[in-house]
Amino acid sequence: MNEAGGAPSPQPLRERRIVLGVSGSIAAYRAFEIARRLQEAGATVDVALTPNASRFAPSFTFRNLVGGVVSDDLWTTDEDPELHVALGRGADALVIAPASATTIAKLANGIGDNLPSLTALATTAPIAVAPAMDSVMFANPAVQANLETLKSREVMIVGPARGRLASGHVGLGRLAEPAEIVGATRALLGRRDGALRSRHVLVTAGGTREAIDPVRYVGNRSSGRMGFALAAAARDRGAAVTLVSTQEPPAGLYGVIVVRVETAAEMQAAVAKRREGIDALIMAAAVADYRPASVAAEKMKKEPGEAGRTLALEKTADILAEMAGAAGRRFVTVGFAAETEDLLANASRKLQAKGLDLIVANDVSAAGSGFGSETNAVTLLAPGEEPEALPLLHKYDVACTILDRVAAQLDAGPLRDGPIDAPGR
């Protein structure tokens, strides 16, 4: 259960079986956290270690962490006389992390002399490889050629990151963060069988900030969590995802293109620039309705004896209405209505006024719902359909329901030019 209100934590890898291959690298100890995170995401995790990997990360430790098979021995018959075949056939994905230079060479050249490399030969599941080695080794032309070979076979290469290495030097070769590797695993599976494969989804997130002076701004309480959840869920369904956000996204949004903005005008420009070719626009951002009519060049000082000050405001652009009403629109538009009263009436008016395909209404004053929380209780409204009220759910699970609706609309056929008419328009 999550900390925010009793809704179950999301399990994006539920009913998936992941084989985690671990090779001989000083970074092998980080595979413990990768295995744990995969399990927390709902996966059944099998662990296949090279003999050298077990020197860095003993197999008995993995046995205390995961519920699947753990082995570093090709010759044992305790599990299965052909364990690599059983692992390969049962896998939904094979993730090798860390992958040493030697293991990468074996994968590229079809050499199967240990359990991870043999499993790679015995599976048709998608494969991800997370290199970890010294920066000079990583830059070696032989390693780079082997990586290019793997890429040509549609193996996903995750990282490496730049940072401090075991040698004490700083460079490119550090194992990608466990959250990134798990995110990559989710992306890998989505590209194989996700409902939004070949689709492009544009998501906005966070609350805009409208400057008063160089220090102060007009803003709101949006944390961006709903938008981040939508970006992750769309990625997990195989979509190419662009996230336009006022907030720094959390670790784990591997594969999502992030565009940082601050103001409503910047968000408007970023969305307009990227709308061509998208299949869905989901405006989860809390865009300011007003901004200061003028911005002070220097910090505004409180004057002695000053009773107060009036701040003149002007309207910002209605990005969602502009996008939904665009001539020749061929993408699904989804909006949000964050309300504190008359939830369905206000959301319904917004749905009709903006010509949206779907609106997500939530009472931000309700416990466990709205800004800053991990959970949300929302009602979905669409033209010509009865409202669908969802129970209190983790925001990722809310995002999954929204994207199921988007996928169904896209599968139903091409959109009409321009916005879809709402009742009463």
N, C-alpha and C positions, 0 to 999 in steps of 0.2 A: 504494500500500500504506500502511496506517496505521502509526503509530509503536509500537503496542502488541504486535505479535506476528505480523505477516505476513498477517493476513486482509485481503482487499480492502476499501477504503473504500466505504461505501454510496453508491449512486447512485439516490436516490429519483425523479429526473427522467429516468432512462434511457429512451430512445426517445421523448422528448417534444421538440417543436419550439416554442420560445418566441420570439416577436417582442418585442424590447425597444424601445419607443418612447422617444425622448429629446427633450425640448423645451427651449426657451431659458431657462435658469435658471443662476445661479451654482453651483447644486448639481449641474450636469450632469457635472462631473468624477467624482462618486460613482457614476455609471452604469458606469464602468470596473470598479469592484469588484462591482457587481451582476452584470454580464455574466460576470465571472470566477467568481463563486460559482454562478451558474446552470450554467455549463459544468462546474464541479467536481461539481455534483449530477447530472451525466450528460446535461444538455439540449444539444440543438443550438440555438444562439442566432443569430438574425438581428437586425440593428440598423437601425432606421428613425429617422433624425434629422430634425428641422426645420432649415431653413436657419440659424436663430438658434442652435440647439443646437450646430451644427458650429463656431460661433465659440468656444464654451466648451470643447467636447470634440471635437477633430478626428476625422473619420471614419477617417483613416489609422491612428490609434491603436487604434480598435476592430478594424480589419482585422488587426492584430498580435495581438489578444486572442482573437477568436472564429473559428470555422470556417464560420460561415454567411454569409449575404448582409449587406453593410453599404452603406447608401446614404443620401444626404441630398438627392437630386435627382429630381424628378418627370419630368424631360425626358430623362434619359439612357436609352439602349437597350442599354447594356452588359450589364445583367443580364436584363431582360425588358421588352418594350414596355409591359406593364401590370403593373409590379412590385407595386403595391399589391394587385392582385387575387391575384397569385401568393403574396404574403406572407400575405394574409388567409385564403386557402384552405388553405395549408399549416400554419397555426398551430394548436397545441393551446391556446395562451393568448397574449393580448396584454397586456403589462405596460408601462404608460407611467410612467416614473420617471427624472427628476422630471417632474411635470406642472405647467406654469405656469398662471396664471389665464387666459391667452389660450387655451391648449390645452384647458383644462377647458371654457371657453365654447364652443369649436368642437365638442367632443365632445357637449356637451349639446344643441347646436342643429343638429347634422348638417352642419356646414361642413367640407368636405374639400378644403383647399387646400394641404396638405403631406403628406408621406409617412405620418407616424403617423396623422393624422386621416382620410386616405383609407383606410388599412389598417383602421382601426376600422369604417368604413362597409362594407368589403368582407369582413368576417369574421363567422362565426357562433360563433367561439371565445369563451370567457369572457374578460372584461376586468378588469384591476385598474389602478387609478390611484393614484399616490402624489404628492399635492400638495406643492409647495415654493414658498414665497413669503414676503414680509414679513407679520407678524402682522396689521397693519391691513388689508392686501389680503385676507388669508384671512378676516377677519371681515366683509368687505364683503357686504351682503345679496345682491348679484348673484352673487358667487362661491358663497355658501351655497345660493342657489336653484339654481344650476347643479349643485352637488354633490348636492342632493336629487333633481334630475331624473335624474342618473346612477344614484343608489341605487335609484330607482324602476324602473330598467331592469336591475336586478341587477348593476350594475357594483360591484366591490369597491373601497372607498376605504380606502387604507392610510395611516394617519397623518393629518395631520402630527404631529411630535413638538414638545415645548416645549424651547427651548434658545436658544443664542446665534445670532443671525441675521446675514446679511451687513451689515446696517445698523449692527451693533454692539449693537442692542437685544436683550433676551431676551423671547421670547414664543412663541406657538403658530404654527408655520409652517415649522419645520425639516424637511427630508426625513427620513422614517423610515430607520432603520439598514438597510444592505444585507441583513443576516441576517434582519431582519423582513420585508423585501420578498420575499426568496426563500421564507421560510416562508409568506407570504401566497399566493405563486404555487402552492406545493404544496397549500395548503388550497383554493385556487380550483379546481384540477384535481380534487381529491378530491370536492368537492361536485358536480362535473359527472358523474363516472363511477366514483367509488370504491365498493368492495364493502360499505362500512359506512354508506352514505348513509342518512339518517333514523334512524340508531342513536345511542344515547348510551352512551359508555364512561366508567367511573370508574376511574382509575388512582391507586395510591398509590406514593410514592417516598421514598427516603432512610431513614436510621436515626433512630429516636426517641432523645431525650435525656431522661433521668429525673434530676431534680435531687437532689443530696445536700445542697447548701447554695447560696447565691447565686453561688458561683464554680464549683463542681465538679458533674459529672454522671456518671451511668452511661450509656454509649453503645456504639456499635459502629462498624465500619469502612465502612459503606455510604456510597457516594458519591451515590447517586440516579440514576446514569447509565442503568441498565436501565429504571427507571420513566420517565425523560425520553424514552428511545428509544421506549417503548411509547406514550407520549402523542403523540409526533410521528408515529409510524406509523399510529396510529388516526386522527389528524387528516388525514393524507395519504390515508386511505381514505374520507374524507368524514364521519366520525363527529363528533358534538358530543362534546367531551372535557372532563372535569373532572379536574384533577390535584390530589390532596391530598399535599403534600410538606413534608418537614422541611428541605429544601435549596432555595436560590434556583435556579430553573431557568435554563438557558442561554438566550442570545438566539436567536431563531428559532422559538420555540414560539407563533407568531402564531395567534390564534383559540382557544387553549387557556385555559380558565378555571382559574386557579391559586389554591388555598387553602393558606395556610401554617399549619403546626402545628409543635409541638415534641415533645410527650409522646405516649405511647400513648393516654392518656385523651382528649387533644385529637383525635387521629386517629380514635379510635372514635366520638366525637361528630360529627366532620365527615363521616365515611362514613355513619353512621346517618341524618344529616340529609338527605343527598343521594342515598340509595339508591332513592327512589321514582322510577319511570319509567326507570331505567337498563336497558340491555340486557346489559351485561357489567361485572363487577367484577374488576379485575386487581390483586391485592395484591402489588406488587413491593417494597414497603417492608420493611425489616428492623425489625420491631417488637420492642422489648425484651420479653423474657419476664418480667423482674422489675424492680421499682423499689424504692428505699429506702422502708422502712415509715414513716419520718418524715423531714421535710425541716427542716434547721436554719435558723433565721431569720437567723443571721449566719454569716460564714465560720468554719469549724471550724479552730481553731488547734492546731498541734502543740505539745504540752506538754513542758517539759523533763523528760528522763528517761523519756518515754513509750515503751514497747516496741512498741506497735501499737494498733490500734483495730478493733473488730468492727462491721461494717455490717449491720444487719438488713434483709432484703429480703422483699418480698411479691409475689405473682403479679400480672401485669397481665391485662387482659381479652384473650381470644383473639378478635380482631376477625374474622378470616377464618371461623372456625368459627361464630361468631355470625351472620354474614351468610349463609353457605352453608346454615345450618340454620334460617333464618327461615321462619316459616309463610307459605305461599303464594308462596315465592320464584319469580320469573319471569325471572331473569337468570342468565347464565352466570358461574360463579365460577372464577377461575384463581389458584392459589397458587404460591409458590416454596419450594423446599427447598434452602437453602444448607448443604451438608454438608462434612465433612472425612474421613468414613469411611462405609463401607457405604451408598454413595450411593443405589442403587436400592431397597434394602430399607427404608431410612429414609424415602425419598420415597414409596414405596408405602404404608407405614403412615400417613403424613400424609394422603395422598390419600383413604384409606378412613376414617380417624378423623374427618376434617373434612367428608366428603361432598362433595368438590370435583368439578368437571367436567374439570379439567385441572390438572396440577402440572408445574412446570418445575424440574428437579433439576440442580444444578450443584455441582461440587467446587471450593470456593473456595480450596483449597490448591494447585490445579493452575496451572501457568504460563499466563499470559494469560487467566485465567478468574476471575470473581468480583469482589470489591470493588475499586473504584478503576480497573479496567482498561477499555479501550475495547472489548474483545472478550469473548466468552463461549463456552464449549463446554457445551452443555446436553443433557439428555435429557427428552423430553416423555412424560408418562404420563397415560393417560386410562382410565376404567373400561372393562373388557372389551376393551381394545386392547393390542397389543404395544408396548413402549416404542420411541420414535423418537429415536435418537441423532443429534444434529447435529454437524457438524465445527466447528472454531473459526471463529467468524464475528464480524463487527462487531455490537455490541449492537443496532443498528438492524435489521440483517438477521435477527437472532434474533427481535426484536419482530415483524417482518413474518410470520415463520413462525407465531408464536403467534397473531397476529391472523387469519391465514388459517384456522387451526383454529377460532377463535371465530366467524368469519363463516360457516364451513361449518355449524357447529352451529346458529347462528341461522337460517340458510336452510333447515335441515332441518325446522323447524317449532317451534311453541311448546313451551317447557319444561313438564315436569310440575310440579305444585305441590310445593314443598319440594325438598330436595336430590335429585340423581340418585343412585341406589344404586350403590355400588362393590362389586366382587366380595368375597365373604366377610363382608359386613355383616349 
